[in-house]
Amino acid sequence: MTKKKEINVLVGANIKREREKAGYTQEKFSEIIGIGTKSLSAIERGTVGVSLTTLLKICKALSVSSGTLLLEDTPKNDVQSLTERLQRLSPEQYEIAHCILCKLMEAFALSETEGKE
């Protein structure tokens, strides 16, 4: 059995963390990025490295920077991560996300107001 490379383990763990934060199963995410489920599993476990082409697809699908996947061994707080993902959206996608977040915050405010009565 070959020894896992430290960088592959780090990158794989970061990919898994970001995939889970985005709410994707391995099956759904592998379909989105166009690789097999077994290949994604091997990447996340660090038993194989990820190609630059696949890394680019992963970054786009998760709306994260390559630095997030290649360099970080500790996750940022959720606000920083969310901000980073929003910054990578197209203007049209950002507008949709912005509208949804505004409505969500309104709903939270209403529920707080109703709970105090």
C-alpha positions in Angstrom: 0.0 0.0 0.0 1.4 3.4 -1.0 1.6 6.2 1.6 -0.8 9.1 1.2 0.8 12.4 0.3 0.2 15.0 2.9 -1.0 17.6 0.4 -3.5 15.2 -1.1 -4.9 14.5 2.4 -5.2 18.2 3.1 -6.8 19.1 -0.2 -9.2 16.1 0.0 -10.3 17.1 3.5 -10.9 20.7 2.4 -12.9 19.5 -0.7 -15.0 17.3 1.6 -15.6 20.1 4.1 -16.7 22.6 1.4 -18.8 20.0 -0.4 -20.6 19.2 2.9 -21.1 22.9 3.7 -22.7 23.3 0.3 -25.1 20.5 1.1 -24.0 18.1 -1.6 -23.8 14.3 -1.3 -20.8 12.7 -3.0 -23.2 11.2 -5.6 -24.7 14.6 -6.5 -21.4 16.5 -6.4 -19.6 13.9 -8.6 -22.4 14.3 -11.1 -22.1 18.1 -11.1 -18.3 18.1 -11.6 -18.4 15.2 -14.1 -16.3 12.5 -12.3 -17.3 9.2 -10.8 -18.3 8.8 -7.2 -15.4 6.5 -6.5 -13.0 9.0 -7.9 -14.4 11.8 -5.7 -14.2 9.5 -2.7 -10.6 8.8 -3.4 -9.8 12.5 -3.8 -11.5 13.3 -0.5 -9.7 10.5 1.3 -6.4 11.8 -0.1 -5.5 8.5 -1.7 -5.2 10.2 -5.1 -4.4 13.8 -6.1 -6.8 16.1 -7.9 -6.1 17.3 -11.5 -6.1 21.0 -12.2 -9.0 20.5 -14.5 -11.1 18.8 -11.8 -9.9 21.3 -9.2 -11.2 24.1 -11.3 -14.6 22.4 -11.7 -14.7 21.9 -8.0 -13.9 25.5 -7.2 -16.6 26.7 -9.7 -19.2 24.3 -8.4 -18.6 25.2 -4.7 -17.9 28.9 -5.4 -14.7 28.8 -3.5 -11.1 29.8 -4.3 -8.4 27.3 -5.1 -6.6 28.7 -2.1 -9.4 27.6 0.2 -8.9 24.1 -1.1 -5.1 24.0 -1.4 -3.9 26.0 1.5 -6.3 26.0 4.4 -6.1 23.4 7.1 -8.5 25.1 9.3 -11.9 26.4 8.1 -12.8 30.1 8.2 -15.8 31.1 10.2 -19.0 30.7 8.3 -19.5 34.4 7.6 -16.1 34.6 5.8 -16.8 31.5 3.9 -20.3 32.7 2.8 -18.9 36.1 1.8 -16.2 34.5 -0.3 -18.8 32.3 -2.1 -21.1 35.2 -2.8 -18.2 37.2 -4.2 -17.6 34.6 -6.8 -21.2 34.5 -8.2 -22.1 36.1 -11.5 -24.0 39.4 -11.1 -27.3 37.6 -12.0 -26.6 34.8 -9.5 -25.6 37.4 -6.8 -28.9 39.3 -7.3 -30.9 36.1 -6.8 -28.9 35.2 -3.7 -29.3 38.7 -2.4 -33.1 38.7 -2.8 -33.4 35.4 -1.1 -31.2 36.5 1.9 -33.2 39.7 2.3 -36.4 37.7 2.4 -34.9 35.3 4.8 -33.8 38.1 7.1 -37.3 39.6 6.9 -38.8 36.3 8.0 -36.4 36.0 10.9 -37.2 39.6 12.0 -41.0 38.8 11.8 -40.6 35.6 13.8 -38.7 37.5 16.5 -41.4 40.2 16.7 -44.2 37.6 16.9 -42.4 35.6 19.6 -42.2 38.7 21.9 -45.9 39.4 21.8 
